[in-house]
Amino acid sequence: MSLPPKRASESATEMVQVVLPNDANPMGFMLSGAVMHLVDIAGAIAAFRHAHALMVTAAVDSLEFLNPIKVGDFIVLKSRVTATFTTSLEVEVKVYSEEALTGKRQMTSRAHLTFVTLERNGARVQIPPLAIETEEDKQVFGLIFGAQSL
């Protein structure tokens, strides 16, 4: 059965949370484990929105920490599906810190995660393909699959 393609924008997710002292180390910076926890949640939401099926995290393909996030700042996570396969998909999550008083943002982390379908009976579920529409979609698709152009 062939499913109709879905746009990345249909699963795009933005989460915002304030960084509190219990999320931080003694220097006042958010713990990397707390960031990873939120990255997994933001990625899972995008995956669920795309597939509308039970999914689990299969792999964290990459995770970079670029800048720290201070207590009192907002952590902003933006996720979207970047590639689909028969029963799995890849999600990109970009993490930003936002100063509460100025609104100034800077990228702090970037991650790519793979999610797979998982039904209660152990069977895998086919998921919709990703519609490649924008120039950004084409660039991301090319980076993932090594394609120069579509």
C-alpha positions as CSV (number, residue, x, y, z in Angstrom):
1,M,0.0,0.0,0.0
2,S,1.4,3.4,-1.0
3,L,0.9,6.2,1.3
4,P,0.7,9.9,0.2
5,P,3.8,11.9,0.9
6,K,3.8,14.4,3.8
7,R,5.6,17.7,4.0
8,A,8.2,18.3,6.7
9,S,6.2,21.4,7.8
10,E,3.3,19.1,8.8
11,S,5.5,17.5,11.6
12,A,7.6,20.6,12.5
13,T,7.6,21.2,16.3
14,E,8.8,24.0,18.5
15,M,9.2,23.5,22.2
16,V,10.1,26.2,24.7
17,Q,11.0,25.7,28.4
18,V,12.7,27.9,31.0
19,V,16.0,26.6,32.3
20,L,15.7,26.2,36.1
21,P,18.5,25.6,38.7
22,N,17.6,21.9,39.0
23,D,18.5,21.5,35.3
24,A,21.9,23.0,35.8
25,N,25.4,22.3,37.0
26,P,27.1,24.3,39.8
27,M,28.4,26.8,37.2
28,G,24.8,27.7,36.2
29,F,24.8,26.0,32.8
30,M,22.1,23.4,31.7
31,L,23.2,19.8,32.1
32,S,23.9,18.0,28.8
33,G,21.7,15.1,29.9
34,A,18.7,17.5,30.4
35,V,19.3,18.9,26.9
36,M,19.4,15.3,25.5
37,H,16.2,14.5,27.3
38,L,14.4,17.4,25.6
39,V,16.0,16.7,22.2
40,D,14.5,13.1,22.4
41,I,11.1,14.5,23.3
42,A,11.1,17.1,20.5
43,G,12.3,14.5,18.0
44,A,9.7,12.0,19.1
45,I,6.9,14.6,18.7
46,A,7.9,15.3,15.1
47,A,8.2,11.6,14.4
48,F,4.7,10.9,15.8
49,R,3.2,13.8,13.9
50,H,4.6,12.4,10.6
51,A,3.9,8.8,11.1
52,H,0.8,8.7,13.3
53,A,2.1,5.4,14.6
54,L,3.9,4.1,17.7
55,M,7.6,4.9,17.4
56,V,10.7,4.5,19.5
57,T,14.1,6.1,19.3
58,A,16.4,3.7,17.5
59,A,19.6,5.9,17.4
60,V,21.0,9.3,18.1
61,D,23.0,9.6,14.9
62,S,24.7,12.8,15.9
63,L,24.6,15.3,18.7
64,E,26.7,18.4,18.9
65,F,27.0,20.8,21.8
66,L,28.0,24.2,20.4
67,N,27.3,26.7,23.2
68,P,26.0,26.5,26.9
69,I,22.6,27.5,28.1
70,K,22.4,29.6,31.3
71,V,19.9,29.3,34.1
72,G,17.1,31.7,33.4
73,D,17.3,31.5,29.7
74,F,14.7,29.7,27.6
75,I,15.7,26.6,25.7
76,V,14.0,26.4,22.3
77,L,13.9,23.2,20.4
78,K,12.9,23.0,16.8
79,S,12.4,19.6,15.2
80,R,11.4,18.3,11.8
81,V,11.5,15.1,9.8
82,T,14.3,15.2,7.3
83,A,14.2,11.7,5.7
84,T,11.8,8.7,5.7
85,F,12.3,5.0,4.9
86,T,9.8,2.2,4.9
87,T,9.3,1.8,8.6
88,S,11.7,4.4,10.0
89,L,12.5,8.1,9.7
90,E,15.2,10.6,10.7
91,V,14.5,13.8,12.6
92,E,16.7,16.9,12.9
93,V,16.5,18.8,16.2
94,K,18.1,22.3,16.5
95,V,18.4,23.7,20.0
96,Y,18.7,27.4,20.8
97,S,19.1,29.5,23.9
98,E,17.0,32.6,24.2
99,E,17.8,35.4,26.6
100,A,14.5,36.1,28.4
101,L,15.0,39.8,28.7
102,T,16.4,40.5,25.2
103,G,15.0,37.8,23.0
104,K,18.5,37.2,21.6
105,R,18.9,33.6,20.4
106,Q,22.0,31.5,19.6
107,M,22.2,27.9,18.5
108,T,23.5,25.7,21.3
109,S,23.0,22.1,20.0
110,R,22.1,20.2,16.9
111,A,21.1,16.5,16.7
112,H,19.8,13.9,14.3
113,L,17.8,10.9,15.6
114,T,16.4,7.8,14.0
115,F,12.9,6.6,15.0
116,V,11.3,3.2,14.0
117,T,7.7,2.1,14.1
118,L,6.8,-0.4,16.8
119,E,3.4,-1.9,17.1
120,R,2.3,-3.8,20.2
121,N,2.3,-7.1,18.3
122,G,5.9,-6.5,17.2
123,A,5.0,-5.8,13.6
124,R,6.4,-2.7,11.8
125,V,4.1,-0.2,10.2
126,Q,4.8,1.6,6.9
127,I,5.1,5.3,7.2
128,P,4.3,8.0,4.7
129,P,7.2,9.2,2.5
130,L,8.6,12.7,2.9
131,A,7.6,15.3,0.3
132,I,10.8,17.1,-0.9
133,E,9.5,20.6,-1.8
134,T,11.7,23.4,-0.7
135,E,15.3,24.2,-1.5
136,E,16.2,23.6,2.2
137,D,14.5,20.1,1.9
138,K,16.6,19.4,-1.1
139,Q,19.8,20.4,0.6
140,V,19.1,18.3,3.7
141,F,18.1,15.4,1.5
142,G,21.3,15.7,-0.4
143,L,23.4,15.8,2.8
144,I,21.7,12.7,4.1
145,F,21.9,10.6,0.9
146,G,24.9,12.1,-0.7
147,A,22.9,13.4,-3.7
148,Q,24.1,16.4,-5.5
149,S,20.7,17.3,-6.9
150,L,17.2,15.7,-7.2
